[in-house]
């Protein structure tokens, strides 16, 4: 039997002595503040994404062609930006090509599986094909 040499391996103390790329916050409060800042930045980026999608689609519902409005109340004609690929996909989360402008009524129908959205054009990101929302899309009634 031959013996393996482990002299070249770093000790645990040497590994912990190297600084991290992003240092871990020291306290629970510091971690909470960092997480809140990250959530606020994400919300700001999503609002900017939604405005860019609505502006690109000229504030019209992509299914009906009807003009939609900016409103906080539950109006059937309220403008909403819809992710074609789910928001959880970080690669396309803030990509304007991944969104279309819909009215509240159409968005409700799409999210509750009354309609399915099919693409006519695609874009590739990281070797994966996604529906391109800048081109016409097809709404298929289920």
KEKOLKOL-703415 format. One line per 10 residues: for each residue z, x, y of N, C-alpha, C, CB. Coordinates in steps of 0.05 Angstrom, whole numbers. Atoms other than C-alpha are relative to their C-alpha. Glycine has a CB too. Layout:
! KEKOLKOL-703415
Z/X/Y/Z/X/Y/Z/X/Y/Z/X/Y; ...
***
This chain:
! KEKOLKOL-703415
0/16/-23/0/0/0/0/17/25/24/-19/0; 1/-15/-25/-17/25/69/17/-14/21/-29/4/10; -17/11/-22/28/16/129/-18/-4/25/24/18/6; 15/5/-25/0/-15/192/16/13/23/-4/-30/5; -13/-12/-23/15/20/257/3/-21/22/-16/24/11; -5/20/-21/46/-26/310/10/14/25/20/-20/-9; -10/-15/-24/63/29/360/-17/-7/25/-1/30/-6; 18/5/-23/3/9/403/5/-28/12/-29/3/-8; -5/27/-10/28/-63/413/21/1/22/8/-19/-23; -19/2/-22/65/-81/477/25/-15/-9/-13/-13/25
-25/14/6/137/-102/473/1/-26/16/25/18/5; -3/25/-14/159/-171/496/9/5/29/21/-18/-14; -9/-7/-28/193/-140/557/-24/9/16/22/21/-1; 23/-10/-14/128/-105/576/-19/-24/7/-15/21/-16; 17/23/-5/89/-170/569/11/-18/23/-3/-17/-25; -12/16/-21/138/-208/614/1/14/26/28/-9/-9; -1/-16/-24/138/-152/665/-26/-3/17/5/29/-6; 25/4/-14/65/-166/682/1/-26/16/-25/1/-20; 0/25/-16/57/-217/739/-21/-19/-11/-5/6/29; 19/21/7/23/-283/723/-22/-2/21/14/-27/-4
22/5/-20/-43/-301/756/10/-20/21/-25/-11/-14; -12/19/-18/-8/-361/787/30/-2/-8/-14/-28/-1; -28/0/8/67/-353/788/11/-28/-3/17/15/21; -12/25/5/107/-411/760/21/-5/22/12/-2/-29; -21/5/-20/150/-445/814/27/3/-13/-4/-28/12; -27/-7/11/222/-424/805/17/-24/-6/14/18/20; -18/22/3/257/-490/813/-14/-26/-6/18/-4/25; 11/26/6/247/-562/792/-12/-13/25/21/-18/-13; 10/11/-25/240/-582/865/-26/13/9/22/4/22; 25/-14/-8/187/-529/878/-23/-10/-17/4/30/-3
21/10/18/148/-554/817/-8/-28/9/9/-1/-29; 6/27/-9/153/-626/843/-16/0/25/26/-16/4; 15/-2/-25/128/-606/911/-28/9/-5/14/20/20; 27/-10/8/70/-568/880/-17/-22/-13/2/25/-18; 15/21/13/51/-627/837/-8/-22/20/18/-13/-23; 7/20/-21/54/-675/896/-23/9/17/25/-6/18; 22/-11/-16/9/-629/937/-26/-2/-16/6/29/7; 24/1/16/-40/-627/879/-10/-29/-2/6/11/-29; 8/29/1/-40/-704/873/-12/-9/26/24/-17/-7; 11/8/-26/-51/-712/948/-28/12/5/19/9/22
26/-12/-2/-109/-663/947/-21/-15/-17/1/30/-8; 18/15/18/-140/-700/888/-8/-27/13/13/-4/-28; 6/26/-12/-134/-767/924/-18/3/24/27/-14/9; 17/-5/-23/-165/-738/987/-29/6/-9/11/24/16; 27/-7/10/-224/-709/947/-13/-25/-12/2/22/-22; 12/24/11/-234/-776/911/-9/-19/22/20/-14/-18; 9/16/-23/-236/-813/978/-25/10/13/23/-2/21; 24/-12/-11/-287/-764/1004/-24/-5/-18/4/31/5; 21/6/20/-328/-773/940/-10/-28/2/10/6/-29; 7/29/-2/-326/-849/946/-16/-6/25/26/-17/-1
14/4/-25/-348/-847/1018/-28/11/-1/15/12/24; 27/-12/3/-406/-800/1001/-18/-17/-17/3/28/-12; 16/17/18/-429/-846/944/-8/-25/15/17/-7/-25; 7/25/-15/-426/-909/988/-20/6/22/26/-12/12; 19/-7/-22/-462/-874/1045/-28/5/-12/10/24/15; 26/-6/13/-516/-848/998/-14/-26/-8/4/18/-24; 12/26/9/-527/-919/970/-3/-20/23/17/-12/-22; 3/16/-24/-527/-947/1042/16/-26/-2/-30/-7/5; -19/22/1/-469/-993/1027/-12/-26/-12/12/-7/28; 12/22/15/-509/-1037/979/8/1/-29/-31/-1/3
-7/2/28/-490/-1062/910/-25/8/-16/9/-29/-8; 24/-10/15/-536/-1025/862/-10/-20/-20/8/26/-15; 10/20/18/-541/-1085/815/-14/-22/14/23/-11/-17; 11/23/-14/-554/-1141/864/-17/7/25/22/-19/8; 13/-8/-25/-580/-1103/925/12/-13/24/-29/-9/-2; -14/14/-22/-531/-1143/968/16/20/16/18/-23/-11; -16/-18/-17/-497/-1109/1027/30/-5/-6/-6/-6/30; -29/1/5/-423/-1093/1014/15/9/24/8/16/-25; -16/-6/-24/-367/-1085/1064/24/17/-7/8/-25/14; -24/-15/4/-308/-1040/1073/23/-19/6/1/26/19
-23/18/-3/-245/-1082/1062/22/8/-19/-9/-29/-5; -23/-5/17/-175/-1076/1034/7/-24/-17/24/9/17; -6/25/15/-170/-1148/1011/-19/-3/-24/-1/-25/18; 16/4/23/-198/-1172/945/-24/-19/6/17/-12/-23; 24/14/-7/-265/-1194/971/-22/6/-21/-10/8/29; 21/-6/20/-322/-1202/920/-22/19/10/-13/-26/-9; 20/-18/-12/-367/-1164/969/12/26/10/-14/-14/23; -13/-25/-8/-318/-1106/978/-15/23/-13/30/0/-7; 13/-23/10/-351/-1038/969/19/17/-17/-12/17/22; -15/-18/18/-327/-995/910/-19/20/-11/14/-16/-22
16/-22/12/-352/-929/883/8/1/-30/5/27/14; -5/0/29/-359/-928/807/-9/26/-13/-15/-24/-14; 7/-25/14/-357/-865/764/-17/-8/-25/25/16/-9; 17/5/24/-414/-866/712/13/14/-24/-29/10/5; -15/-15/20/-378/-813/672/30/-3/8/-8/31/-3; -28/6/-8/-302/-827/670/12/22/18/17/-3/-25; -13/-18/-18/-258/-795/723/15/23/-14/19/-15/18; -15/-20/15/-220/-757/670/-16/26/-5/11/-11/-26; 18/-24/4/-280/-710/661/0/16/26/-29/-9/-8; -3/-17/-24/-262/-655/711/-26/12/9/21/22/-5
25/-13/-8/-332/-626/710/-16/-18/19/-17/7/-25; 16/19/-16/-362/-689/742/17/-17/18/-17/-17/-18; -18/18/-15/-301/-719/776/-8/-4/29/28/12/-1; 6/1/-29/-323/-703/848/-30/3/5/15/21/15; 29/-4/-3/-399/-698/836/-12/-27/9/-13/9/-27; 12/25/-12/-436/-750/879/-21/-12/-19/-12/6/28; 20/11/19/-490/-756/826/12/-17/-22/-16/23/-13; -14/15/21/-437/-785/779/10/-27/10/23/17/-10; -11/25/-11/-425/-847/823/-21/-18/10/19/6/21; 17/20/-12/-457/-911/846/17/-20/15/-18/-15/-21
-14/20/-16/-437/-963/898/-4/-27/-12/-10/1/30; 0/27/11/-419/-1032/871/17/-18/16/9/0/-30; -18/19/-13/-388/-1095/898/24/-3/-19/-14/-28/5; -24/4/16/-318/-1113/873/-7/-17/-25/22/-13/16; 7/18/22/-348/-1169/830/-16/14/-22/-16/-25/10; 16/-15/20/-400/-1124/797/17/22/-13/-24/13/14; -17/-21/11/-349/-1068/788/19/-12/-21/16/14/22; -18/14/19/-301/-1117/754/-16/-6/-26/11/-26/12; 16/6/24/-358/-1139/707/-7/25/-16/-26/-14/9; 7/-25/14/-377/-1067/690/25/10/-15/-11/21/20
-24/-11/12/-305/-1045/676/11/-18/-22/21/4/21; -9/19/21/-292/-1108/633/-23/-6/-20/10/-26/13; 21/0/21/-355/-1095/590/-18/-25/1/13/2/-27; 20/21/-3/-398/-1152/617/-27/13/2/6/-19/24; 25/-15/-3/-451/-1101/636/5/29/-9/-9/0/30; 0/-28/7/-468/-1032/610/-21/13/18/-6/5/-31; 18/-14/-18/-501/-981/655/-16/21/-16/15/14/24; 18/-19/13/-561/-942/628/-15/16/22/-20/-14/-20; 13/-17/-20/-594/-884/665/-30/1/-3/11/27/-1; 29/-5/0/-666/-870/683/-6/30/4/-15/-17/21
3/-29/-5/-654/-797/703/27/12/-6/-9/6/29; -24/-14/8/-603/-745/682/2/27/14/2/4/-30; -5/-28/-10/-572/-681/708/17/14/-21/14/0/28; -14/-17/20/-544/-624/666/21/16/15/-20/17/-16; -22/-15/-11/-477/-592/680/15/13/-23/18/-18/18; -13/-13/21/-449/-540/634/-12/-5/-27/29/-7/-1; 14/5/25/-501/-556/581/3/-28/-10/10/19/-21; -3/28/7/-483/-630/579/-16/-18/19/31/-8/0; 16/18/-16/-529/-686/603/17/-24/9/-25/-10/-16; -14/23/-11/-501/-740/649/-21/-17/15/23/9/19
17/19/-16/-533/-802/682/1/8/29/9/-29/-4; 1/-7/-28/-556/-785/752/-1/-26/17/-25/17/6; -3/25/-16/-533/-840/800/-18/0/25/28/-3/8; 17/0/-23/-581/-818/855/-27/-14/-6/-6/29/10; 24/14/9/-638/-850/815/7/-28/-8/-14/15/-22; -6/28/8/-645/-924/795/14/0/-28/-25/-16/-1; -13/4/26/-599/-947/738/-6/-28/-9/31/5/3; 5/25/12/-606/-1005/691/26/-13/-9/-20/2/-25; -24/15/8/-552/-1058/681/-8/-18/-23/12/-17/24; 6/15/24/-554/-1087/611/24/-19/-5/-5/19/-25
-21/20/5/-515/-1152/600/7/1/-30/-9/-28/8; -10/-2/28/-472/-1147/537/7/-28/-11/24/18/-2
***
